[in-house]
Amino acid sequence: MAAHYMKPKDPNFRIVHPRIKYDRRVFPHLKDCIGAIDGTHIRDVIPEDDQVRYIGRTGAVTMNVMAICDFDMHFTYASIGQPGAMDDTSVRYHAIDKDRANFPHPPKGKYYLVDDGYPNRFGYLAPYKGERYHVPEFHRGVAPTAPKEKFNKIHSAQCNCIERGFEVLKMKWQILLKMHSYSIETQKMIIAACMTLHNYIRAHDREDVHFERCDRDPNYVPTIPEWYKRYAVPAGASDSSTTNY
């Protein structure tokens, strides 16, 4: 089921997504963009003698999960199982190298959006460094006037599809906020199953309350339920731009 639902809808990426195509501010800059990449940390239950490599900067025992999603918050790929001490860039290179057959490589001329925690490479477009980037920074401050800041605002607004995808995933499957003490392989399978069900609901239930609200408000990002906030992984588990739980 995961192989069927967690893949690009069009492996050749021939169609420009409506979110890009019909936005006059976005289309000139991102007409060849096919999705976004980011990582999230999920708490794991790991035997004590193997915990060291799963402990990131915050001291929490986590798994660093990298995912790709399209602009419908549909996950098209996930690298599940890398230890929390591994930084986001290393996770991405590991996925590209070790999972070459399954990784949805961008065709020539196409690219994924990545945030400022990743390097700029062919096929992977990062924002300008040293400039405001994250959407809340623009909401709190003055409107951007310099070209680089204007581009970063557009980039961030489109790249947030992956952040919102992760947040919806956790809203629906709260076992990912407080994982039980299964074997590491079972924990990886649980994450993959939750992401597959996320895609299934996205494809077949247009009235789903979480997705519907995201569709209605492009700036809406779901938040972790109050009861589970004590299990949240502090920011900075691998780098300052990774989404953490």
Secondary structure, DSSP 4 states (H G I P E B T S, - for coil): -HHHHSS-SSTT--S--HHHHT-TTTHHHHTTEEEEEEEEEEE----GGG-GGGB-TTS-BEEEEEEEE-TTS-EEEEEEEEETTS-HHHHHHHHHHHTTTTS-PPPTT-EEEE-TTS--BTTEEPPPTTS--SHHHHHHSPPP-SHHHHHHHHHHHHHHHHHHHHHHHHHH-GGGTS--S--HHHHHHHHHHHHHHHHHHHHH-TT-HHHHHHHH-TT------GGGGGGPPPS-SSSTTSEE-
